[in-house]
Amino acid sequence: MAKQKLNNIRLGLFVVVVAMLFALTVYFIGANQNLFGDNFSISTVLTNAGGLQAGNNVRYSGINVGTVEAIRIISDSTLRVDLKLANRVKPFIRKNAIATVSTDGIVGSALVNIIPGNGNAAQIDEGDFLSAAESPYAADLMTSLGSTNQRLGLFVSDLLEISSKINEGPGTVSLLLRDSLMARNLDQTLINLNHTSALMTQVAAKLERAIDALHDGDGMVHRMLYDTIIMDNVNELVSEISSSIPQQLDTVVADLRSTGKNLAKATKTLNMLTDELKDGKGAIPTLLHDEEMAAKIQGILTNLEQGTAKFDEDMEALRHNFLFRRYFRKLQRQKEKDERSNAP
């Protein structure tokens, strides 16, 4: 009898626990499906449900706010999806909100995602329709992912082929990997290039300083570049030179023409004199062509030179003669006096 009572107590406890679990399950399911709360219904029209089913979640800005109540086919290209949402989110959903079908992750179940609209539209009411927007579905994403993986495989295959050619081929890169001498030469080339780059940087800095000095300095080049007065004077000088050169050239050309005419006349006169000297009968042609006369004239000149020398000797003797010495001294003093008076 006592054993029977114990079994009944156990059975009663088991039934109570099962009933409580069932009640809790129904409560949570109802709460999740908005069965026991205050709800309102709205609808949207889609062209592709994308695997959406009644009972799937509805999210507003990523928060579960309701469930899909029903899906009905309106025509061959449109579907009506009725949504049951909790009243607590009604003040936040506007009439310009947009409904899209997405997935819970890459391979999760489909759901409706409500995206808030822009601007200050009116609050949504019972029975309103939301605009719908197309969104990529999981199948499309998987197809795109498969295509991307295929391209990635081809890229890896090409990369492996390039790596094999680099390791085993006869190209420059392969030689750089295997030939230490070429690697050192390349390293030295890069060092030289770096040194050259540093020198070019220094040259550029010096050139910049020179340009700054030219711009801010006070030298002749700065004045020629930036002083408008000097440039005006230079332009005026160039203009004067340009206007005076043609006149001077005309004068020079006229002088050259006159000189040419005078040279022509002088040449003609010289030719006439040459012909007269050659063919004439005067004293000069006779001197040029008569050897006997020339010899006589040469003898006369020789005698004149000898007589002049003897005359100089006689005068020198007279200078030292006591009879004429006083006379010559007087002449010398007079000469020195004249030189002193004429001196500045």
C-alpha contacts under 8 A as a table, 3 or more apart, distances in Angstrom:
res1	aa1	res2	aa2	distance
1	M	4	Q	5.10
1	M	5	K	6.47
2	A	5	K	5.19
2	A	6	L	6.34
3	K	6	L	5.10
3	K	7	N	6.33
4	Q	7	N	5.19
4	Q	8	N	6.30
5	K	8	N	5.06
5	K	9	I	6.21
6	L	9	I	5.10
6	L	10	R	6.25
7	N	10	R	5.08
7	N	11	L	6.12
8	N	11	L	5.01
8	N	12	G	6.06
9	I	12	G	5.07
9	I	13	L	6.16
10	R	13	L	5.13
10	R	14	F	6.10
11	L	14	F	5.02
11	L	15	V	6.12
12	G	15	V	5.11
12	G	16	V	6.11
13	L	16	V	5.06
13	L	17	V	6.09
14	F	17	V	5.16
14	F	18	V	6.09
15	V	18	V	5.13
15	V	19	A	5.97
16	V	19	A	5.05
16	V	20	M	6.09
17	V	20	M	5.07
17	V	21	L	6.11
18	V	21	L	5.04
18	V	22	F	6.01
19	A	22	F	5.01
19	A	23	A	6.03
20	M	23	A	4.99
20	M	24	L	6.07
21	L	24	L	5.06
21	L	25	T	6.04
22	F	25	T	5.04
22	F	26	V	6.10
23	A	26	V	5.13
23	A	27	Y	6.02
24	L	27	Y	4.94
24	L	28	F	6.13
25	T	28	F	5.28
25	T	29	I	6.03
26	V	29	I	5.14
26	V	30	G	5.84
27	Y	30	G	5.05
27	Y	31	A	5.92
28	F	31	A	4.94
28	F	32	N	5.97
29	I	32	N	5.02
29	I	33	Q	6.01
30	G	33	Q	4.94
30	G	34	N	5.59
30	G	35	L	4.55
30	G	36	F	5.99
31	A	34	N	4.87
31	A	35	L	6.07
31	A	36	F	6.28
31	A	37	G	7.21
32	N	35	L	7.72
32	N	66	G	7.75
33	Q	55	G	7.11
33	Q	66	G	6.73
33	Q	67	T	6.03
34	N	37	G	5.58
34	N	38	D	7.68
34	N	39	N	6.93
34	N	66	G	6.55
34	N	67	T	7.51
34	N	84	K	7.72
34	N	85	L	7.50
34	N	86	A	6.77
37	G	86	A	7.14
38	D	86	A	6.19
38	D	87	N	5.74
39	N	84	K	6.40
39	N	85	L	5.52
39	N	86	A	4.61
39	N	87	N	5.17
40	F	84	K	5.78
40	F	85	L	5.53
40	F	86	A	6.46
40	F	87	N	6.22
40	F	126	E	5.74
40	F	127	G	7.94
41	S	82	D	6.85
41	S	83	L	5.53
41	S	84	K	4.53
41	S	85	L	6.15
41	S	126	E	5.60
41	S	127	G	5.74
41	S	128	D	7.98
42	I	82	D	5.96
42	I	83	L	5.32
42	I	84	K	6.64
42	I	85	L	7.78
42	I	125	D	7.73
42	I	126	E	5.98
42	I	127	G	4.62
42	I	128	D	5.16
42	I	129	F	5.96
42	I	130	L	7.54
43	S	80	R	6.84
43	S	81	V	5.57
43	S	82	D	4.38
43	S	83	L	5.67
43	S	127	G	6.68
43	S	128	D	6.35
43	S	129	F	4.78
43	S	130	L	6.33
44	T	80	R	5.94
44	T	81	V	5.44
44	T	82	D	6.71
44	T	83	L	7.98
44	T	99	A	7.10
44	T	129	F	5.13
44	T	130	L	4.98
44	T	131	S	6.33
44	T	132	A	6.42
45	V	78	T	6.44
45	V	79	L	5.49
45	V	80	R	4.65
45	V	81	V	6.18
45	V	129	F	7.77
45	V	130	L	7.74
45	V	131	S	7.33
45	V	132	A	6.41
46	L	49	A	6.51
46	L	78	T	5.62
46	L	79	L	5.07
46	L	80	R	6.46
46	L	81	V	7.36
46	L	132	A	6.30
46	L	133	A	7.95
47	T	77	S	5.56
47	T	78	T	4.62
47	T	79	L	5.93
48	N	77	S	7.97
48	N	78	T	7.43
48	N	79	L	7.18
49	A	52	L	5.21
49	A	79	L	7.36
49	A	101	V	7.01
50	G	101	V	6.90
50	G	102	S	7.93
50	G	110	A	7.06
50	G	137	Y	6.19
51	G	109	S	7.80
51	G	110	A	6.01
52	L	56	N	6.94
52	L	101	V	7.61
52	L	109	S	7.71
52	L	110	A	5.08
52	L	111	L	6.32
53	Q	56	N	5.83
53	Q	68	V	7.09
53	Q	70	A	7.76
53	Q	71	I	7.20
53	Q	110	A	7.59
54	A	67	T	7.56
54	A	68	V	4.93
54	A	69	E	5.44
54	A	70	A	5.23
54	A	71	I	6.60
55	G	67	T	5.38
55	G	68	V	4.95
55	G	69	E	6.16
55	G	70	A	7.97
56	N	67	T	5.48
56	N	68	V	5.34
56	N	109	S	7.67
56	N	110	A	6.86
56	N	111	L	5.62
56	N	112	V	7.78
57	N	64	N	6.47
57	N	65	V	7.76
57	N	66	G	6.03
57	N	67	T	4.48
57	N	68	V	6.30
57	N	111	L	5.26
57	N	112	V	6.57
58	V	64	N	5.74
58	V	65	V	5.87
58	V	66	G	4.93
58	V	67	T	5.00
58	V	68	V	6.55
58	V	83	L	7.51
58	V	85	L	7.76
58	V	111	L	5.87
58	V	112	V	4.73
58	V	113	N	5.87
58	V	114	I	7.42
59	R	62	G	5.32
59	R	63	I	4.91
59	R	64	N	4.34
59	R	65	V	5.47
59	R	66	G	6.95
59	R	111	L	7.55
59	R	112	V	6.23
59	R	113	N	4.80
59	R	114	I	6.01
60	Y	63	I	5.20
60	Y	64	N	6.51
60	Y	65	V	6.33
60	Y	113	N	5.95
60	Y	114	I	4.79
60	Y	115	I	6.42
60	Y	116	P	7.76
61	S	113	N	7.31
61	S	114	I	6.58
61	S	115	I	6.05
61	S	116	P	7.25
62	G	113	N	7.28
65	V	85	L	5.71
65	V	86	A	5.92
65	V	89	V	6.98
66	G	83	L	7.16
66	G	84	K	5.52
66	G	85	L	4.18
66	G	86	A	5.94
67	T	83	L	6.02
67	T	84	K	5.49
67	T	85	L	6.64
68	V	71	I	7.77
68	V	81	V	7.19
68	V	82	D	6.16
68	V	83	L	4.70
68	V	84	K	6.23
68	V	112	V	7.74
69	E	81	V	7.59
69	E	82	D	5.32
69	E	83	L	5.20
69	E	84	K	5.77
70	A	81	V	5.90
70	A	82	D	5.16
70	A	83	L	7.25
71	I	79	L	6.93
71	I	80	R	5.78
71	I	81	V	4.56
71	I	82	D	6.38
72	R	79	L	5.76
72	R	80	R	5.12
72	R	81	V	6.42
73	I	76	D	7.57
73	I	78	T	6.53
73	I	79	L	4.62
73	I	80	R	6.21
74	I	77	S	7.86
74	I	78	T	5.66
74	I	79	L	5.40
74	I	80	R	6.40
75	S	78	T	5.29
75	S	79	L	7.05
85	L	89	V	7.55
85	L	90	K	7.94
86	A	89	V	6.03
86	A	90	K	7.20
87	N	90	K	5.18
88	R	91	P	7.21
89	V	92	F	5.52
89	V	93	I	6.69
90	K	93	I	5.57
90	K	123	Q	7.33
90	K	124	I	6.74
90	K	125	D	7.80
91	P	94	R	7.81
91	P	123	Q	6.18
91	P	124	I	7.67
92	F	123	Q	7.20
93	I	97	A	6.72
93	I	116	P	6.89
93	I	123	Q	6.11
93	I	124	I	5.93
94	R	97	A	5.57
94	R	116	P	7.15
94	R	117	G	6.97
94	R	121	A	5.70
94	R	122	A	5.60
94	R	123	Q	4.51
94	R	124	I	5.07
95	K	117	G	7.94
95	K	121	A	6.04
95	K	122	A	5.85
95	K	123	Q	5.98
95	K	124	I	4.99
95	K	128	D	7.77
95	K	130	L	6.71
96	N	116	P	7.42
96	N	117	G	5.05
96	N	118	N	7.29
96	N	121	A	6.24
96	N	130	L	7.12
96	N	131	S	7.23
97	A	114	I	6.59
97	A	115	I	5.66
97	A	116	P	4.68
97	A	117	G	4.34
97	A	118	N	7.98
97	A	130	L	6.38
97	A	131	S	6.89
98	I	114	I	5.63
98	I	115	I	5.13
98	I	116	P	6.60
98	I	117	G	6.59
98	I	130	L	6.00
98	I	131	S	5.06
98	I	132	A	5.43
98	I	133	A	6.64
99	A	112	V	6.57
99	A	113	N	5.73
99	A	114	I	4.50
99	A	115	I	6.27
99	A	130	L	6.34
99	A	131	S	6.15
99	A	132	A	4.69
99	A	133	A	6.31
100	T	112	V	5.73
100	T	113	N	5.31
100	T	114	I	6.46
100	T	115	I	7.77
100	T	132	A	5.78
100	T	133	A	5.33
100	T	134	E	6.30
100	T	135	S	6.35
101	V	110	A	6.84
101	V	111	L	5.82
101	V	112	V	4.74
101	V	113	N	6.16
101	V	134	E	7.40
101	V	135	S	6.43
101	V	137	Y	7.68
102	S	110	A	5.73
102	S	111	L	5.59
102	S	112	V	6.29
102	S	113	N	6.69
102	S	135	S	6.77
102	S	136	P	7.31
102	S	137	Y	6.35
102	S	138	A	7.81
103	T	106	I	6.56
103	T	107	V	7.21
103	T	108	G	5.69
103	T	109	S	5.58
103	T	110	A	4.31
103	T	111	L	5.75
103	T	137	Y	7.19
103	T	138	A	6.66
104	D	107	V	7.18
104	D	108	G	4.52
104	D	109	S	5.55
104	D	110	A	6.25
104	D	111	L	6.90
105	G	108	G	5.17
106	I	138	A	6.09
106	I	141	L	7.78
107	V	138	A	6.61
118	N	121	A	7.91
124	I	128	D	6.59
125	D	128	D	5.74
136	P	140	D	6.18
136	P	141	L	6.69
137	Y	140	D	5.29
137	Y	141	L	6.20
138	A	141	L	4.92
138	A	142	M	6.04
139	A	142	M	5.05
139	A	143	T	6.11
140	D	143	T	5.03
140	D	144	S	6.09
141	L	144	S	5.08
141	L	145	L	5.96
142	M	145	L	4.87
142	M	146	G	5.99
143	T	146	G	5.06
143	T	147	S	6.24
144	S	147	S	5.11
144	S	148	T	6.12
145	L	148	T	4.97
145	L	149	N	6.09
146	G	149	N	5.03
146	G	150	Q	6.18
147	S	150	Q	5.05
147	S	151	R	6.30
148	T	151	R	5.15
148	T	152	L	6.06
149	N	152	L	4.88
149	N	153	G	6.11
150	Q	153	G	5.08
150	Q	154	L	6.40
151	R	154	L	5.07
151	R	155	F	6.14
152	L	155	F	4.97
152	L	156	V	6.16
153	G	156	V	5.11
153	G	157	S	6.15
154	L	157	S	5.01
154	L	158	D	6.18
155	F	158	D	5.14
155	F	159	L	6.06
156	V	159	L	4.90
156	V	160	L	6.12
157	S	160	L	5.14
157	S	161	E	6.28
158	D	161	E	5.01
158	D	162	I	6.15
159	L	162	I	5.09
159	L	163	S	6.11
160	L	163	S	5.00
160	L	164	S	6.13
161	E	164	S	5.06
161	E	165	K	6.25
162	I	165	K	5.11
162	I	166	I	6.12
163	S	166	I	5.05
163	S	167	N	6.21
164	S	167	N	5.17
164	S	168	E	6.05
164	S	169	G	7.69
165	K	168	E	5.22
165	K	169	G	4.76
165	K	174	S	7.83
166	I	169	G	5.56
166	I	171	G	7.28
166	I	173	V	6.28
166	I	174	S	4.92
167	N	174	S	5.66
167	N	177	L	7.61
168	E	174	S	6.80
169	G	174	S	6.05
170	P	174	S	6.17
170	P	175	L	6.80
171	G	174	S	5.31
171	G	175	L	6.30
172	T	175	L	5.02
172	T	176	L	6.14
173	V	176	L	5.02
173	V	177	L	6.35
174	S	177	L	5.12
174	S	178	R	6.30
175	L	178	R	5.10
175	L	179	D	5.25
175	L	182	M	7.35
176	L	179	D	5.43
176	L	180	S	7.07
176	L	182	M	5.98
176	L	183	A	5.30
177	L	180	S	7.52
177	L	183	A	7.44
179	D	182	M	5.51
179	D	183	A	6.33
180	S	183	A	4.90
180	S	184	R	6.14
181	L	184	R	5.11
181	L	185	N	6.19
182	M	185	N	4.91
182	M	186	L	6.04
183	A	186	L	5.06
183	A	187	D	6.08
184	R	187	D	4.87
184	R	188	Q	6.12
185	N	188	Q	5.03
185	N	189	T	6.07
186	L	189	T	4.89
186	L	190	L	6.15
187	D	190	L	5.13
187	D	191	I	6.25
188	Q	191	I	4.92
188	Q	192	N	6.13
189	T	192	N	5.04
189	T	193	L	6.03
190	L	193	L	4.88
190	L	194	N	6.05
191	I	194	N	5.02
191	I	195	H	6.18
192	N	195	H	4.95
192	N	196	T	6.04
193	L	196	T	4.97
193	L	197	S	6.03
194	N	197	S	4.97
194	N	198	A	6.21
195	H	198	A	5.04
195	H	199	L	6.25
196	T	199	L	5.01
196	T	200	M	6.08
197	S	200	M	5.00
197	S	201	T	6.13
198	A	201	T	4.99
198	A	202	Q	6.32
199	L	202	Q	5.02
199	L	203	V	6.13
200	M	203	V	4.95
200	M	204	A	6.00
201	T	204	A	5.05
201	T	205	A	6.15
202	Q	205	A	5.00
202	Q	206	K	6.16
203	V	206	K	5.07
203	V	207	L	6.00
204	A	207	L	4.98
204	A	208	E	6.02
205	A	208	E	5.00
205	A	209	R	6.19
206	K	209	R	5.02
206	K	210	A	6.07
207	L	210	A	4.97
207	L	211	I	6.11
208	E	211	I	5.06
208	E	212	D	6.12
209	R	212	D	4.97
209	R	213	A	6.02
210	A	213	A	4.98
210	A	214	L	6.00
211	I	214	L	4.92
211	I	215	H	6.02
212	D	215	H	4.97
212	D	216	D	5.94
212	D	217	G	7.92
213	A	216	D	5.14
213	A	217	G	5.13
214	L	217	G	5.24
214	L	218	D	7.93
214	L	219	G	7.77
214	L	221	V	7.24
214	L	222	H	5.62
215	H	222	H	6.34
216	D	222	H	7.75
217	G	222	H	6.32
218	D	222	H	6.05
218	D	223	R	6.88
219	G	222	H	5.35
219	G	223	R	6.36
220	M	223	R	5.08
220	M	224	M	6.09
221	V	224	M	5.02
221	V	225	L	6.15
222	H	225	L	5.16
222	H	226	Y	5.92
222	H	227	D	7.49
223	R	226	Y	5.27
223	R	227	D	4.67
223	R	230	I	7.08
224	M	227	D	5.78
224	M	228	T	7.84
224	M	230	I	6.21
224	M	231	M	6.38
225	L	231	M	7.90
227	D	230	I	5.65
227	D	231	M	6.61
228	T	231	M	5.02
228	T	232	D	6.01
229	I	232	D	5.01
229	I	233	N	6.20
230	I	233	N	5.00
230	I	234	V	6.07
231	M	234	V	4.95
231	M	235	N	6.02
232	D	235	N	5.07
232	D	236	E	6.07
233	N	236	E	4.98
233	N	237	L	6.05
234	V	237	L	5.02
234	V	238	V	6.07
235	N	238	V	5.07
235	N	239	S	6.07
236	E	239	S	5.00
236	E	240	E	6.19
237	L	240	E	5.07
237	L	241	I	6.10
238	V	241	I	5.07
238	V	242	S	5.95
239	S	242	S	5.03
239	S	243	S	6.17
240	E	243	S	5.13
240	E	244	S	6.03
241	I	244	S	5.09
241	I	245	I	5.86
242	S	245	I	5.57
242	S	246	P	7.41
243	S	246	P	6.47
243	S	247	Q	7.51
244	S	247	Q	5.37
244	S	248	Q	6.23
245	I	248	Q	5.09
245	I	249	L	5.93
246	P	249	L	4.99
246	P	250	D	6.13
247	Q	250	D	5.08
247	Q	251	T	6.31
248	Q	251	T	4.99
248	Q	252	V	6.09
249	L	252	V	5.02
249	L	253	V	6.00
250	D	253	V	5.12
250	D	254	A	6.12
251	T	254	A	5.08
251	T	255	D	6.16
252	V	255	D	5.03
252	V	256	L	6.06
253	V	256	L	5.01
253	V	257	R	6.13
254	A	257	R	5.07
254	A	258	S	6.20
255	D	258	S	5.02
255	D	259	T	5.99
256	L	259	T	4.98
256	L	260	G	5.96
257	R	260	G	5.00
257	R	261	K	6.26
258	S	261	K	5.12
258	S	262	N	6.24
259	T	262	N	5.02
259	T	263	L	6.01
260	G	263	L	5.06
260	G	264	A	6.12
261	K	264	A	5.03
261	K	265	K	6.31
262	N	265	K	5.05
262	N	266	A	6.06
263	L	266	A	4.97
263	L	267	T	5.92
264	A	267	T	5.08
264	A	268	K	6.16
265	K	268	K	5.05
265	K	269	T	6.14
266	A	269	T	5.03
266	A	270	L	5.99
267	T	270	L	5.03
267	T	271	N	6.11
268	K	271	N	5.10
268	K	272	M	6.31
269	T	272	M	5.06
269	T	273	L	6.25
270	L	273	L	5.06
270	L	274	T	6.04
271	N	274	T	5.00
271	N	275	D	6.16
272	M	275	D	5.09
272	M	276	E	6.17
273	L	276	E	5.00
273	L	277	L	6.03
274	T	277	L	5.09
274	T	278	K	6.05
275	D	278	K	5.01
275	D	279	D	5.94
275	D	280	G	7.65
276	E	279	D	5.22
276	E	280	G	4.79
276	E	285	P	7.91
277	L	280	G	5.52
277	L	284	I	6.77
277	L	285	P	5.04
278	K	285	P	6.31
279	D	285	P	7.33
280	G	285	P	5.97
281	K	285	P	5.93
281	K	286	T	6.49
282	G	285	P	5.67
282	G	286	T	6.23
283	A	286	T	5.04
283	A	287	L	6.12
284	I	287	L	5.04
284	I	288	L	6.22
285	P	288	L	4.97
285	P	289	H	6.08
286	T	289	H	5.30
286	T	290	D	5.28
286	T	293	M	7.41
287	L	290	D	5.67
287	L	291	E	7.46
287	L	293	M	6.36
287	L	294	A	5.57
288	L	291	E	7.80
288	L	294	A	7.66
290	D	293	M	5.45
290	D	294	A	6.28
291	E	294	A	4.97
291	E	295	A	6.14
292	E	295	A	5.04
292	E	296	K	6.31
293	M	296	K	5.10
293	M	297	I	6.22
294	A	297	I	5.14
294	A	298	Q	6.12
295	A	298	Q	5.01
295	A	299	G	6.26
296	K	299	G	5.04
296	K	300	I	6.24
297	I	300	I	5.00
297	I	301	L	6.21
298	Q	301	L	5.15
298	Q	302	T	6.22
299	G	302	T	5.01
299	G	303	N	6.19
300	I	303	N	5.14
300	I	304	L	6.18
301	L	304	L	4.99
301	L	305	E	6.24
302	T	305	E	5.15
302	T	306	Q	6.28
303	N	306	Q	5.04
303	N	307	G	6.03
304	L	307	G	5.08
304	L	308	T	5.99
305	E	308	T	5.11
305	E	309	A	6.25
306	Q	309	A	5.12
306	Q	310	K	6.30
307	G	310	K	5.06
307	G	311	F	6.03
308	T	311	F	5.01
308	T	312	D	6.23
309	A	312	D	5.13
309	A	313	E	6.38
310	K	313	E	5.00
310	K	314	D	6.21
311	F	314	D	5.02
311	F	315	M	6.12
312	D	315	M	5.10
312	D	316	E	6.15
313	E	316	E	5.08
313	E	317	A	6.21
314	D	317	A	5.00
314	D	318	L	6.15
315	M	318	L	5.00
315	M	319	R	6.14
316	E	319	R	5.00
316	E	320	H	6.67
317	A	320	H	5.36
317	A	321	N	6.28
318	L	321	N	4.93
318	L	324	F	6.19
318	L	325	R	7.43
319	R	324	F	6.15
319	R	325	R	5.44
319	R	328	F	6.25
320	H	324	F	7.33
320	H	325	R	5.72
321	N	324	F	5.58
321	N	325	R	5.66
322	F	325	R	5.05
322	F	326	R	7.39
323	L	326	R	7.25
324	F	327	Y	5.23
324	F	328	F	6.39
325	R	328	F	5.31
325	R	329	R	6.24
326	R	329	R	5.11
326	R	330	K	6.24
327	Y	330	K	5.19
327	Y	331	L	6.37
328	F	331	L	5.01
328	F	332	Q	6.22
329	R	332	Q	4.96
329	R	333	R	6.25
330	K	333	R	5.22
330	K	334	Q	6.19
331	L	334	Q	5.15
331	L	335	K	6.18
332	Q	335	K	5.06
332	Q	336	E	6.31
333	R	336	E	5.14
333	R	337	K	6.11
334	Q	337	K	5.06
334	Q	338	D	6.20
335	K	338	D	5.17
335	K	339	E	6.30
336	E	339	E	5.03
336	E	340	R	6.27
337	K	340	R	5.19
337	K	341	S	6.24
338	D	341	S	5.15
338	D	342	N	6.14
339	E	342	N	5.15
339	E	343	A	6.10
340	R	343	A	5.13
